[in-house]
Each structure stands twice: as C-alpha cells, then as structure tokens.
C-alpha cells in the first residue's frame, strides 16, 4: 500500500469513528448534551496534555468536575446564571492552591481556567442552540458553516492559493483559501436558510448570510488558534484519538468558534 492509500484509509476510519456524532445531532436533547459533554472532557484532556509539554501543571480534576456540573444544568429548569457563583467559588479555591502547595503557580491556575472556557464552555453553544425553539434545525448552522468553510478553504487554497495567510502559525493556509472558506460558509448557510424558510420557520435571509459571513471568518480563527497552541508546544496533533484526523480539538477547533457565533447571533441579534 502506498503512502497516500494509507493516509486515506486512516481518514476513512476516522470518519467512521466520527459518524455516530451525526446521529447525536439528529437525536438532540439530552443525547446531544451529554455527547458534547463527553467530547468536552476529552478535548479538555488534550488541551491539558499539550499544556504540560510547556511545563504547566493544570489542576485538571477540578476542571473535569466543573465541566460535568456545568453540563448537567444546561437546558434545565436551573438558570445558567446560577452556575456563575459556583464557578467563582471554584476559582477562589484554585487561587488558594499555589499558596498551600508551592509546586503549583498562578500560571497553572490560569491555564486550568482557560482550558475550561476554551473547550467545555465554547462546546456548550451546541446544546444551548439545540435547546432553543426550532433549535434542532438551527443547530445545523454551526456544522454547515464550519464544515463548508473548512472544505471550501482547503480546495480553494489547493488550486488557487498563492499568498500565505499566517505563515508563522499555519504555513499551508493562503489568503485565497481563506476567502474561499468564507464564501463556502456564506453559501452553505444561505442554501440551508432558504430551505428552512420554506419548510420550518421564517427568518429573513440576510440573517443567514450574516451568520455565514461571521462564522466563516471566526471558524478560521478557531483553526488558527488551535494551530497556534500546538505550535507553541511543538506538537503536530492534540492526540491520535481519531485516525487521520488527530484529536478532538484537531477536528472540532473551528466548530468551537462557529458554535459561539451561531448562539450569540440567534440569542442577541435575532432574539430567539
């Protein structure tokens, strides 16, 4: 078997492993919520693993427990605002640990908190969108914008890319690929919005175009953010959990950002 055949086989195997996730999106509700919780914990583990390469000692057990508690109250009768006092209490306790045990520093506490905000909190936009009215349809905007942005950026960059976008962060990405990715996201959201407006709900089309545009830009920042973290720790992938794709954060880096875009846009611009 040649080199490319081996790579393709790994990617097909990785796609097979990821296939059940699509089923969770269709099921929605608690299935999607706890499926995302599991991805969050795995992604958090990867983030802390990469951080340790730089000598950081994250207080991961506290972050895992906080993640579980956070996801348990999402989309329940308990207002998400009630989570804030708990989070502040955990932060207070974490800030005391470097005083009690000097092998830990405030850098360790900072990375612990950053990991929680970066992975579980950004991931939570998916079940939060799913919990809205018509959320089982609107949640697909998160994935459509991200997947089409990634795909369009890859092929546009491959065939037309000449000018480097961020060579010090991700040498292969090009300006042309980036523009193609934004266009792919906009077109994908527009087509999906057109279908929704005819069969499910009526939202002005310019909202779908705006979501596609903003998400197409932020998706790429999500990808580049993940690349920046890996480059800083001198690792290629976050893990080898998904053959041919790397780890959870390698595969969902752009979705973390597109989820936030869709959630905030639906909540504060459209008012759903």
N, C-alpha and C positions, 0 to 999 in steps of 0.2 A: 504494500500500500504506500502511495507517495505521500509527501508532506501535506499537500492540500486535502487529500482524501481523509487523512487522519484528523485534520482540523475540522473539516465539515462533519465527520462522524461525531466528534465531541460536541459540536454546536447543536446537531440534531438531538443528541442525548440530553443536552442541557435544555433544549426546547421542550422535550418530553417531560423533564422534571418540572418545568415551569407551567405546563399545561393545566394541572389542577387548579392553579391560581385563577385562571379564567373562569372556572366553574364557581369558585368562591365569589367572584364579581357578580355572576348571574344570580347566585343564591342570595347575596346581600345579607342584611340584618346581622344577627349575632355570628353567623358563619364568617362573613367578611370581616367583622370587627375583630374576632379572635384570631382569624387567619393573619390579619395585619399585625396584631399584637405579637404573634409568633415571628413574623418577618422583622418586626422592630427589635425584638430581643436578639435575634440572630445578627441583624445589622449592627446593633449596639456592641455585641461581642466582637465583630470585625473591626469596628471603629476603635475600640479599646485595645485590641490586639495590635493594630497598626501604631497606635499611640505609644505602646510600650517599647517599640523599636527606638523611639527617641528618648527613652529613659523615664517616661511618665508612668506613674503608678495610680491609675484610676481606681476609684472606690466603686467598683462595678456592681457589687451586691446591692448596695443602696439604690443604684440606678435601675437595676432589674426589678426590684420590689416596687419602686415608684412607677415604673412603666406598667406593671400589672395592675396596680391600683388605678392608675390613670385610665387605662382601657376599660376596666370594669365599670367606671362611672360614665363613660362616653355613651351618649344616646339613651340615657336612663332618666328617671324622674329626678335624680340628683343633679342640680345645676352644676355645670362645669366650673363655675366660679368658686364652688366650694372646694375645688381641688387646690386653688391658689394658697390658702392658709397651710395646707398640708405640705405643699412644695416649699413654702417659705420655712416651715419647721425643719424639713429635711436639709435645706440649705444651711440653716442655723447650726444644725448638728454637724454637718460636713465641715463647716468652717472651724469648728472646735477641734476636730480630729488632728490637724497639724500641731496643735498645742499639746494634746495628750500624747501623741506619738510623732516624734520629730522626723521619722523616716518619710513621712508624707509632708508635702508642701502645698501652698495655695495654688500652685500650677496644677497639681493633681486634682484638687477640688474643682478648679476652673474647667479642666478637660472633662471631668466627670459630668458637670452640669452642661457643658457644650454638647457632649455626646447625646445626652437626654433630649436637649432641644433640637439638635440636628436630625436625629433618627426617629425616635418614637413620636415626638410632637409633630414634626413635618409629615410623617407617615399617617398620623391620625386624621389628616384632612380627608383621606379616602372614606373612612366610616362616617365622618361628620357630614360630608356631602351626601353619602348614601342615605343618611338619616333624614334628609330634608324632604319636603314634598316633591314628588317626581324624582327623588334622589337616585332611584335605581336606574333611571335613564341618564340623568345629568352626570353621574359618576364616571360614565364612559368618556366624557370630555377630557378627564385627567389623562387617560391612557391613549386616547386618539391623538391628542396634541403632542404627547411625549413620543409615542411610537412613530408617528408620521414625521415628526421633526427629526428624530434620530435617523430614520430610513432615508428621508429626502436629503439630509445633510451628508450622509455617507455617499450616496450615489452622485449627488451634485459635486461634492468635493473630489470624488474619484475621477469623474470625467471632465470637470471644468476647473477644478481648483488649481490656482497658481500662487496667490498671495497668502502667506501664512497669517493665521489669526492671532494665536498666542503661543509662539514657538517655545517660549521658556516654560510653559505649563503643559501644553499638549502639541508637540511638533507636527503632527499629521493634520491637524484641523486647519481649514482655509477659510478665507473671507467668503469665497463663492459658496462653499459648503454651508457656512453659517446662514447666508441669505436663503439658500435653498431649503434649509431646515425650517426657517421662519415661514416661508411660503407653503411648505408642506403642512405645517401646523395650522395655518390660516385656512387653507383649502379643506383640510380634513374636518376642522370644526365647523366650517361653513356648510359642507355637504351634510354632516350629521345634524346640524341645526335645522337645515331645510327639511330633513326627514322628520325630526321631532315636531316641527311646527305644523306639519301636515297630518300627523297621526297621534300626537300625545299632548303637547302644550304649545302655547303661542308666546314666544319671546322674540322681540324684534331682532332681525338678522344681524344688525350691527353689533349686538352684544356677543354673538358667536364669533364674529370677525375680530372683535377686540380681545376676547379670551384667547383665540388662536394666535394673535399677534403677541400679546404679553407673555403667554405661555411659551411660545416659540422662542422668545428671547431668554426667558428665565430658565427654560429647560437646558439650554446650552450653558448657562451659568452653573446649573446643578451638575452637569457633566464635568465642567472645568474645575469646579470646587472639589469634586471627588478626585480628579487628577492632581490637583494642587496638593491635597492631603497626602496622596500616595507618593508623589514626587518628593515631598518634604521628608517622608520616612524611607524613601528609596526602596519602595516595593512596587511590583508590577500590578498585582491584583490584591483585593482585600482578603480573598480566600480562594479556595478551589472547590467550593461547595457546589457550584453549578458548572459542569464540564463545558468548556468552550466559551463560557460567559464570565467566569470569575466568581465573585461572591455576591451576596445580596446587594451590597452598596454599589458594586460594579454594574449590576443590571437595573437597579431602581434609582440611580443617582438623579436622573432627570425627572423622574416621577415624583420624587420628594418635593421638587420645586414647582412642578406643574400642579400638584395637588393643592399647594398653598394658594397659587394663583386662582384656580377654579373656586376654591372655598371662599376666599375673600371677595372675589368678584360677585359670586352668587349672593353672598350674605350682605355686603355693604353697597354694591352698585345696583344690583337688580332687586335686592331686598327679599330674597327667599328665606 
